[in-house]
Amino acid sequence: MSSAEPTTRPPRSEVRERIIASAMTEFGRRGYADATLDAIAEQAGFTKGAVYSNFGSKEGLFYELMDRQVLGRARMSVDLLAELPSDLRDAQRVLSTRLTEAISTNRDWHLLFMDYWSRALRDPEVGARFAEHRAQLRTAVTDAVVSVAESAGATLHVPAEWVTFVILALSNGLAVEELAQPGIVPPQLMGEVVGRLLHTPPPRGPQRPE
């Protein structure tokens, strides 16, 4: 009589990654309040005990996910700005297209972000964590904005921090409209708005005497 082969237990790093991926889907789909650790664990292929042993609680899992996502979004934003063409018009088009596409392809993230934001407004402790995340993101994006402007020979007509606020506000605000009605946001809108902060429009021709 042959004995059953022992089940190979995945490494802890793999367990955590699978749970994080499952949590992203579950929190995004149901929101923090309605998401359950049972559903997250089942989708990841583990028991609820595995979630507790790796993250301590539902709240611990949520904030681990948010920490990773915020860091990843900051890197993505910086990489996007660093890869823009040197020609300003081309850069506006690429920036606008990619940011608009990111809304529809990252639906779970936008829903998760809104959930995080609403919790931050109601809970001072969560609010402090949220503010720290936003400050880190703004610093990274602002540094990238300065670098892009310098490499393109553009003049910033407002402080770089203001450009960052516009980029983040457009990304978050337009996500509300685009997710509610897919295709409604003009793909060139973001680039046109941000572009007007980076360079002076061409001078108008000589005025005709009256």
LUMMIMI-831673 format. One line per field, with one value per residue (C-alpha): x, y, z; residue in three letters; residue number from 0. Coordinates in steps of 0.02 Angstrom, whole numbers, padded with zeros to 5 digits. Example, Ala and Ser with C-alpha at 12.3 -4.5 7.8 and 13.67 -1.06 7.14 Angstrom:
REM LUMMIMI-831673
x = [00615|00684]
y = [-00225|-00053]
z = [00390|00357]
rest = [ALA|SER]
nr = [0|1]
//
This chain:
REM LUMMIMI-831673
x = [00000|00078|00074|00009|00141|00170|00095|00226|00188|00219|00349|00286|00325|00212|00073|00079|00079|-00070|-00168|-00125|-00183|-00345|-00371|-00351|-00494|-00606|-00584|-00603|-00761|-00849|-00766|-00680|-00837|-00914|-00756|-00725|-00565|-00653|-00681|-00505|-00427|-00534|-00492|-00307|-00318|-00283|-00373|-00422|-00288|-00156|-00220|-00212|-00038|00031|-00063|-00139|-00311|-00422|-00362|-00180|-00207|-00294|-00153|-00019|-00111|-00126|00058|00107|-00016|00032|00217|00180|00073|00208|00336|00217|00184|00369|00412|00275|00337|00518|00474|00382|00448|00553|00433|00301|00154|00199|00225|00052|-00027|00064|00032|-00152|-00178|-00088|-00170|-00342|-00311|-00251|-00423|-00515|-00378|-00361|-00543|-00513|-00378|-00488|-00628|-00504|-00431|-00603|-00636|-00470|-00504|-00677|-00607|-00468|-00596|-00687|-00542|-00400|-00276|-00316|-00314|-00136|-00080|-00171|-00092|00081|00050|-00010|00140|00259|00168|00166|00352|00393|00281|00343|00524|00476|00382|00537|00646|00528|00516|00705|00738|00608|00671|00499|00459|00345|00224|00165|00260|00298|00195|00042|00067|00072|-00093|-00172|-00110|-00172|-00336|-00371|-00327|-00441|-00581|-00595|-00595|-00763|-00835|-00750|-00797|-00977|-00988|-00845|-00778|-00847|-00678|-00591|-00421|-00330|-00404|-00271|-00128|-00206|-00236|-00064|00021|-00044|00050|00215|00239|00180|00059|00134|00124|-00018|00018|00036|-00122|-00197|-00216|-00396]
y = [00000|00163|00315|00480|00604|00744|00910|01042|01198|01358|01478|01617|01749|01661|01643|01829|01877|01767|01836|02015|01983|01907|02052|02177|02096|02069|02242|02323|02227|02236|02378|02364|02346|02204|02109|01953|01863|01699|01753|01822|01663|01549|01644|01637|01450|01456|01453|01609|01559|01593|01770|01799|01722|01834|01998|01989|02055|02118|02294|02239|02157|02312|02428|02311|02312|02501|02524|02419|02500|02678|02639|02554|02698|02822|02723|02705|02893|02935|02808|02876|03054|03000|02910|03055|03117|03276|03363|03446|03413|03229|03224|03297|03167|03019|03079|03107|02940|02837|02920|02902|02719|02688|02734|02595|02465|02494|02494|02395|02516|02669|02589|02540|02716|02794|02674|02719|02905|02895|02798|02927|03067|02977|02907|03023|02880|02820|03001|03025|02871|02927|03101|03024|02917|03067|03172|03036|03023|03212|03225|03088|03161|03339|03285|03199|03353|03461|03335|03326|03516|03534|03399|03475|03653|03704|03845|03809|03955|03890|03798|03617|03564|03645|03542|03387|03435|03457|03288|03196|03290|03254|03071|03048|03165|03104|02924|02962|03015|02880|02734|02794|02812|02725|02824|02991|03072|03144|03056|03219|03315|03281|03323|03485|03545|03497|03561|03736|03740|03690|03811|03978|03971|04038|04228|04303|04390|04578|04674|04761|04949|05000]
z = [00000|-00058|00053|-00012|-00070|00056|00008|-00025|00074|-00026|00044|00157|00026|-00100|00028|00065|-00119|-00158|-00011|-00061|-00239|-00176|-00056|-00198|-00291|-00140|-00063|-00233|-00274|-00106|-00012|00155|00260|00161|00114|00220|00265|00226|00046|00030|00100|-00008|-00167|-00124|-00090|00096|00262|00358|00483|00349|00332|00520|00536|00397|00424|00598|00554|00415|00451|00447|00278|00211|00260|00196|00030|00032|00076|-00074|-00191|-00144|-00168|-00333|-00395|-00350|-00449|-00595|-00600|-00591|-00726|-00838|-00822|-00848|-01009|-01092|-01261|-01257|-01377|-01269|-01384|-01398|-01210|-01180|-01294|-01214|-01037|-01070|-01158|-01027|-00878|-00955|-00998|-00820|-00754|-00845|-00824|-00636|-00584|-00424|-00370|-00394|-00294|-00159|-00155|-00132|00011|00091|00068|00148|00298|00316|00331|00472|00573|00628|00640|00465|00408|00469|00376|00219|00229|00244|00090|-00010|00043|-00016|-00182|-00209|-00174|-00299|-00435|-00405|-00426|-00588|-00651|-00622|-00713|-00862|-00876|-00870|-01000|-01117|-01092|-01031|-00911|-00765|-00746|-00578|-00440|-00481|-00330|-00411|-00569|-00459|-00376|-00548|-00610|-00455|-00449|-00632|-00613|-00463|-00515|-00694|-00630|-00550|-00718|-00823|-00711|-00701|-00890|-00982|-01130|-01073|-01032|-01187|-01201|-01236|-01088|-00957|-01073|-01130|-00952|-00886|-01044|-01015|-00851|-00931|-01074|-01142|-01289|-01451|-01462|-01559|-01724|-01739|-01708|-01857|-01837|-01820]
rest = [MET|SER|SER|ALA|GLU|PRO|THR|THR|ARG|PRO|PRO|ARG|SER|GLU|VAL|ARG|GLU|ARG|ILE|ILE|ALA|SER|ALA|MET|THR|GLU|PHE|GLY|ARG|ARG|GLY|TYR|ALA|ASP|ALA|THR|LEU|ASP|ALA|ILE|ALA|GLU|GLN|ALA|GLY|PHE|THR|LYS|GLY|ALA|VAL|TYR|SER|ASN|PHE|GLY|SER|LYS|GLU|GLY|LEU|PHE|TYR|GLU|LEU|MET|ASP|ARG|GLN|VAL|LEU|GLY|ARG|ALA|ARG|MET|SER|VAL|ASP|LEU|LEU|ALA|GLU|LEU|PRO|SER|ASP|LEU|ARG|ASP|ALA|GLN|ARG|VAL|LEU|SER|THR|ARG|LEU|THR|GLU|ALA|ILE|SER|THR|ASN|ARG|ASP|TRP|HIS|LEU|LEU|PHE|MET|ASP|TYR|TRP|SER|ARG|ALA|LEU|ARG|ASP|PRO|GLU|VAL|GLY|ALA|ARG|PHE|ALA|GLU|HIS|ARG|ALA|GLN|LEU|ARG|THR|ALA|VAL|THR|ASP|ALA|VAL|VAL|SER|VAL|ALA|GLU|SER|ALA|GLY|ALA|THR|LEU|HIS|VAL|PRO|ALA|GLU|TRP|VAL|THR|PHE|VAL|ILE|LEU|ALA|LEU|SER|ASN|GLY|LEU|ALA|VAL|GLU|GLU|LEU|ALA|GLN|PRO|GLY|ILE|VAL|PRO|PRO|GLN|LEU|MET|GLY|GLU|VAL|VAL|GLY|ARG|LEU|LEU|HIS|THR|PRO|PRO|PRO|ARG|GLY|PRO|GLN|ARG|PRO|GLU]
nr = [0|1|2|3|4|5|6|7|8|9|10|11|12|13|14|15|16|17|18|19|20|21|22|23|24|25|26|27|28|29|30|31|32|33|34|35|36|37|38|39|40|41|42|43|44|45|46|47|48|49|50|51|52|53|54|55|56|57|58|59|60|61|62|63|64|65|66|67|68|69|70|71|72|73|74|75|76|77|78|79|80|81|82|83|84|85|86|87|88|89|90|91|92|93|94|95|96|97|98|99|100|101|102|103|104|105|106|107|108|109|110|111|112|113|114|115|116|117|118|119|120|121|122|123|124|125|126|127|128|129|130|131|132|133|134|135|136|137|138|139|140|141|142|143|144|145|146|147|148|149|150|151|152|153|154|155|156|157|158|159|160|161|162|163|164|165|166|167|168|169|170|171|172|173|174|175|176|177|178|179|180|181|182|183|184|185|186|187|188|189|190|191|192|193|194|195|196|197|198|199|200|201|202|203|204|205|206|207|208|209]
//
